[in-house]
């Protein structure tokens, strides 16, 4: 059938020759793709965090390889092998040679903390701060239920073994040939964006290496310092508390709070004077880390506000668990580097001087 004379047909919803239809379709596609991406990120959060953990571990290996190159001028592959062997040797020493003693001490630590928490609630009930019998046992069980996984993981090599292996393997592969993966991601970008992408990767890599170097330095200082000072003061389980403090130092803010509670509770279990010494040890170690190590690292990497890091830890920890809590700091640092780079690029295009 022919249309009526003089009647002009309008494009239908499937006719993309119409500019308005094409523009609306593109907008709808963008929002649909964004929604699908958010859903995929949510369901694939754990694999993505493992990949990010591998990149963080790779930054640690790369930083050690570069640092070794300053004193040992050999090929990069050999330097990387030395760093990997040294790290593996340290892990074997921690888990195998010290594991049996730490496992026994972990059980003692659990009982000690439960006893001290019960005494604390008893004193609070006697002073009228809390109702008598008001949840001391429940709080103690809940606290030790969360701390029990941590203390048992110190003496057991099988804690989160599969995730740890994946992180280590990804980190080693990325460190062996980092440019290969950069070129693979850049290949999916337009040609005009690739140069900026390589610059951004260099900035992120440099920031992450320095951030992790400072984190490892802080862990070593807090761990060994706590162990030595607690041992001098006669605090029980000094070795276990030192290792726990060093491991928890990887988690800024939250790790210091947890380790401080453990140190003080164990210290007072051995006597009032020993408890005061434990408090002094905690304050000394945290002061050195907070006023010496952290500012020095912040000047050479990314200066992150403590409240921002703590908020990110609470958010990512609630969403993704312990892995999100551990990787909150690196994620915030990378986001800050990305935003700063975009801001500098926009300022340069607008002809505004960047301070």
N, C-alpha and C positions, 0 to 999 in steps of 0.2 A: 504494500500500500504506500502511496506517496503522501508526503506531508502536505498540509494546506499551503496554498500559494502565499508567499510573503512571511511564512513562519520560520523563525531562526531557532535551530536546535541548540540547547545549552549543554555544556559538557556534563557527563555524569560523574558519580563518585569514583568510578574506576578509570576515568580518563585523566591521566596525569599531564596532559598537554596544557591544562589550565594551571596557571601560576599559583592561584590561591589554593587549589586542591593539593598541588605538590608541596607547597609550603606547610600546610596543615598536616599533611602526611609525614613530612620530615619532623615536625614538632612532636607528633604523636609517637613516632619511632624513637626519638630521643628519650622521651619520658618512659616509654615501654622498656627500652634498653637499660635505662637507669634502674627501674624497678627490678628487672631480671638480675642485674648486676648485684643489687643489694641482697636479693634472695640468695644468690649463689655465694656471696661472701659470708652470709650468715650460716648457711649449711656447710660451707667448706672452710669454716673459721679455723678448725684445728689443723688441717693440712697446710693452710696458708701460714699459720703461726709456726709450724714446723719449718717451713721454707724460710720464714723470717729469722727463726732461730739459727738455721744453717748459715744464713748470710751474716748474722752477728758472730757466730763462731768462726766463719771464714775471715771476718775482719780481724778477729783476735790472732788467727794464724798468720794472716798477711802482715799485721803489725809486728809480730815476732820475727817473721822472715826479713822484713825491712830493717828492723833493729839489729838483727844478727849480721846483716850485710855491712853494717858500719865497722864491725870489728873482724869479720871473716869474709874476705873477698872471693867467694866461690860462686858457682852457678846457683840460680834461684831454686832450682829443684832440690839440690842438696841441702840448702839452708832450710827449705820447707820440711824436708825429711827429718832434719835434726830437731826442729821445733815440734813436729808431731811425735817423734820418739820421746823427747823430753816430757811433753805433756802426758803421754801414755804412761811413762815411768812414774810420774807423780801420782796419777790416778791409781795405778796398781799399788803404790806404797800406801796411799790413803785408805783404799778399800780392803786390801788383802792383809798387809802387815799390821795395820792399826785397827782393822775391822773387828777382830775378836774382842779386843779390850773395849772399843767404843760401843759395841753392842751390849756388853755387860753394863757399862756405865750408863747407857741409855735407859735401861730398865730402872737403875737406881735414880736417875734424874727424873723419870716419870713419877716414881713413888715420892721423891722428895718434894717435887712441885705440888703434887696433890695434897701432901701433908701441910705444906706452907699455905696453900690457898685455903684449906679448911681452917687453919689457925687464924688467918687474916679475916675470914668471914665470922669466925667466933668472936674475935676482938671487936669487929664492927657491930655485931649483934649485941654484945655486952655494953657498948657505948651508945646503943640506940640508933645507929645509922641505918641498919637494915633490920627487918623483922627476924625474930629468932627462928632458925630453921628455914630461912627464906632463900633457898636455892643454892646453898653453898655446894652441896654434893653435885647438883645438876651443872652448876657452872664449872666446877672442877672437872667433871667428866667431859663436858663439852670442850674445855680448854685443852685437856690432854688428848682428846680425840683428834683435834687438829694438829697438836704438836707431836703426837705419837708417830704420824706418818713421816714427819721431818726427821725426828731422831732415829727412827728405824731405817730411813733411807741412807743415813750416814754410815751405818754398819752393814748395809746390804748392797751388793753389787747389782741386784736384780730390780731395784726401784726404777720404774719408768724406763726400762732398758730399751724397749723398741723405739720409743720416741728419741731417746738419747742417741741411739745408733743412727737414726735417720738424720738428725741434726748434724752429727759428726761427719757422716758421708757427704751430705750436701755441702757442708763447709769446706771439706777437703777438695771436692770436685771444683767448686767455685774458685778456690784459692789457687789451684793448679793452673787454670787458664781463665782468668777473670775477663779478659778482653773478648773471648769467644762468646760469653753470655751477654756482654754489653752489645756486641755487634748483632746478636740474635734479636735482642729487644729493639735496637735501633732500626733494624730492617723493617719492622712493622710501622715505623714512623715516616712521615713525609721527608724528602731530602732536605728541605729547608730547616727542619727541626732537629736533625741529627747532630749537628755541631753543638747546639745548646744542650742536647741530651748528654753528650759525652762530658761536657763541662760540669753539668749537674751531677753526674755519676762520680766524677773526681771529687767534687765537694762533699758529697755524701760519704764516699769511702774514707776520705781524710778525717771527716768529723767522727765517723763511727770508730775508726781505729784509735783516735785520741780518746774518745769517750770510754772505750773498752780498756785501753791502757790505764787510764785513771781509775777505772773500776777495779781492775785486777790489783793495782797498787794499793788501793784502799782496802780490798779484801785481805791482802797479805799483811798490811800494817795492823789492821784490826784483829785478825786471827792470831798472828804471832804475838802482838803486844798484849792482847787479852790473856793468852795462854801463859806467857812469862810472868806478867804481873799477878795473875791469880795464883800461880804456883808459888811465887815469892810470899804472898800473903796467906798461904795455907788453905785456900778455898778448895773444897772437894771438886773432883771431876774437871780440873783445869784444862786438860787436853780436849775433852769433849766440848766444853764451853768455848774454847778457843776456835775449834773447827766450826762449830755452829755459828759463832759470831762472824767468822770469815765468810762462810757460805751466805749467811743472811745479809752481809754487806753488799751483795749483788743487788739487793732490793733497797734502794734509798728510802729513808724515812721509816717505812714499815718494818724493815729488817732490823734497824737500830732499836726500835721499840720492843720487838719480840725478844731480841738477844738481851736487852737491858733487863727485862722482866725476869728472864731465866737466871741471869747472873745474880741479881739481887736476891731472888728467892733461895737459890742454892747457897749464897753467902750467909744469909741469916740462919739457914739450917745448921750451920757450924758454929753459931754464936753471934752475939751482938757486935763485937769488935770486928769479926770477920765480915759481917754484913756491911758495916761501915766501909771496910777496905774494898769490898766488892763495888759499892756505890762509887767510891773514889776511882777505882780502875775504869769503870764504865764512863765516868765523866772525863777522865784523862784521854782515853782512847777516842771518844767521840769528839772531843775538842781538837785533838790533832787532826782527825779526819775532816772535821767540818771547817776548821780555820786554816789548815795548811794544804791538805791534799785537794779537797774539792775546789777551792778558789784557783789553785794552780792549774787544775784540769779545765775548769770553766774558761779560763783565759785563752787556752789553746784549742778548745773545741766549741761547744755550744753552751752558753750561760742560760741554764734552765731554772726558772723560779721554783723553789721547793714546793709551794702550794700547787703549782701547775703539775709537777711530777706526782705529788700525792693524789691529786684529783684524778689524774690519768690512771694511776695504779688502782684506785678504788673502782673506777669505771671498767677498765679492762679486766681486773680481777673478778668483778661480779659477772661480766659477760663471758669471759673465756677461761676462767679458772687460774691455776697457778702459773701456767705458761703465759697467759696474758699479763699477769702481774709481773712476771720476770722481764717481759719484753716491753713493758709500758714506757720505760725511760728511752730505749733506743727508738721506739716508734715516734715518741714526741720529738726527739731530736731530729729525726729525718723529716718529719712534717714541718718543723721550724726551718730547716735548711731549704726545703722546697718552697715554702712561702716567701722566705727572704730572697731566693733566687728569682721568683716570679715578680716580686716587688721591684727588685733591681732592674729587671728587664723592662718592666712597664715604665719605670722612671727614666731609663735611657731612651726609650722610644718617645717619651713625652718631652725629652730634653731637660729633665730636672736633675740637678746634681745629687748624687747619692752620698750621704754622709759616711 
